[in-house]
Each structure stands twice: as structure tokens, then as C-alpha cells.
């Protein structure tokens, strides 16, 4: 039986640290009014070679496009902060994605309640 290889400890530690840094930057260091107070980082997915980082955010306002534009414009600054705080040969490219998990859960609960 073939077993799935577990991710190394370094990957988990690095992923957690990058998520912490990005969350702090989005919450406390960005000056973009489109972003500040309008989103939360819900998680990241780091590629195996550490070259790409998908950052999932929950957007708290109706104007999702504006918030995503602000995050996209801030990605270089965020990457620079990550580079300053971590000693890595290769700093991952950062891309932001909308996390719709909460909306999907609410829709499922709504459908389940109509069945009952």
C-alpha cells in the first residue's frame, strides 16, 4: 500500500510564519483604504518549492473587486516585508484569492433548513 508522504516540518513552520507576517501586514501596516478593515487572511497555500504563495482572504464588504485590487497593488510591499523578516534564498510570489467558505456554509445551512 502506497502512503502519502508528509510535508516536512520546515514547510509547516515556514508556511505558518509567512501567514503570520502577511496577516500582520494586512491588518496593521497597509495604508490602502480599500483594504484596511475590509478583509481577513484565512489561510495560505505555499508551493512545494516555496516560489508561490496563494493567500486566501475573506472580504467583509460588498465591493470585493476594490479590495482585491488593493491587495494586488499591495502584494509587492507585502512581499518586501516577508523578505525583510525571513532569511530565504527565494521569496515567494504572493497572489490573493477570495475565500468563499463562509458563504458556502451559509448557503448549505439555508438549504438544509428548507428541507427540514
VMD Tcl script that draws the C-alpha trace (Angstrom):
set ca {
  {0.00 0.00 0.00}
  {1.34 3.36 -1.03}
  {1.40 6.02 1.66}
  {1.24 9.74 1.08}
  {4.47 11.45 2.01}
  {4.04 14.01 4.76}
  {5.17 17.57 4.26}
  {8.40 18.34 6.06}
  {8.46 20.28 9.31}
  {10.24 23.17 7.60}
  {7.32 23.60 5.18}
  {4.77 23.80 8.01}
  {6.89 26.19 10.05}
  {7.64 28.43 7.07}
  {4.02 28.41 5.93}
  {2.81 29.42 9.40}
  {5.40 32.17 9.65}
  {4.53 33.62 6.24}
  {0.83 33.55 7.12}
  {1.53 35.38 10.39}
  {3.59 38.06 8.65}
  {1.05 38.62 5.87}
  {-1.81 38.81 8.38}
  {0.02 41.42 10.44}
  {0.86 43.49 7.37}
  {-2.72 43.42 6.07}
  {-4.14 44.31 9.49}
  {-1.65 46.89 10.73}
  {0.77 48.16 8.09}
  {-1.17 48.79 4.89}
  {-2.33 52.32 4.23}
  {-4.69 51.42 1.38}
  {-8.19 52.43 2.48}
  {-9.70 49.83 0.15}
  {-8.08 47.05 2.19}
  {-7.80 48.27 5.79}
  {-10.58 46.77 7.88}
  {-12.26 45.17 4.88}
  {-10.63 41.73 4.80}
  {-9.13 38.95 6.91}
  {-6.48 36.44 5.92}
  {-8.00 32.97 6.32}
  {-5.06 30.86 5.16}
  {-2.24 30.38 2.71}
  {-1.00 27.63 0.44}
  {2.73 27.62 -0.18}
  {4.09 25.77 -3.21}
  {6.47 22.86 -2.63}
  {9.42 24.83 -3.97}
  {8.43 27.93 -1.92}
  {8.19 30.07 -5.07}
  {4.45 30.86 -4.95}
  {2.12 31.69 -2.11}
  {-1.66 31.71 -2.50}
  {-3.22 33.88 0.17}
  {-6.91 33.32 0.85}
  {-8.85 36.27 2.23}
  {-12.37 36.74 3.50}
  {-13.76 40.05 2.27}
  {-16.07 41.80 4.70}
  {-17.60 44.37 2.32}
  {-19.77 44.17 -0.77}
  {-17.14 45.76 -3.01}
  {-14.91 42.72 -3.42}
  {-13.25 43.92 -6.61}
  {-11.97 47.09 -4.93}
  {-10.49 45.14 -2.01}
  {-8.86 42.61 -4.36}
  {-7.39 45.45 -6.45}
  {-5.97 46.99 -3.29}
  {-4.44 43.69 -2.22}
  {-3.00 43.10 -5.68}
  {-1.43 46.57 -5.65}
  {0.00 45.92 -2.17}
  {1.45 42.49 -2.96}
  {4.92 43.90 -3.76}
  {5.04 45.76 -0.46}
  {3.85 42.65 1.41}
  {6.46 40.51 -0.35}
  {9.14 43.05 0.64}
  {8.09 42.81 4.31}
  {8.16 38.99 4.14}
  {11.68 39.20 2.63}
  {12.83 41.53 5.44}
  {11.55 39.26 8.19}
  {12.59 35.87 6.79}
  {16.04 34.72 5.70}
  {15.20 32.87 2.47}
  {17.03 32.48 -0.80}
  {13.79 32.73 -2.73}
  {10.88 34.89 -1.60}
  {7.54 33.54 -2.85}
  {5.38 35.46 -5.30}
  {2.18 36.41 -3.49}
  {-1.26 36.09 -5.07}
  {-4.57 36.79 -3.35}
  {-7.75 34.73 -3.72}
  {-11.23 35.19 -2.25}
  {-12.20 32.60 0.35}
  {-15.93 31.90 -0.06}
  {-16.09 29.17 2.58}
  {-18.37 31.10 4.94}
  {-20.82 31.98 2.15}
  {-20.91 28.36 1.00}
  {-21.56 27.15 4.56}
  {-24.40 29.64 4.98}
  {-25.94 28.52 1.68}
  {-25.71 24.84 2.69}
  {-27.31 25.59 6.08}
  {-30.05 27.55 4.33}
  {-30.76 24.63 2.00}
  {-30.75 22.16 4.88}
  {-33.17 24.29 6.87}
  {-35.60 24.42 3.93}
  {-35.52 20.60 3.77}
  {-36.46 20.31 7.43}
}
mol new
graphics top color blue
foreach p $ca { graphics top sphere $p radius 0.5 }
foreach p [lrange $ca 0 end-1] q [lrange $ca 1 end] { graphics top cylinder $p $q radius 0.2 }
display resetview
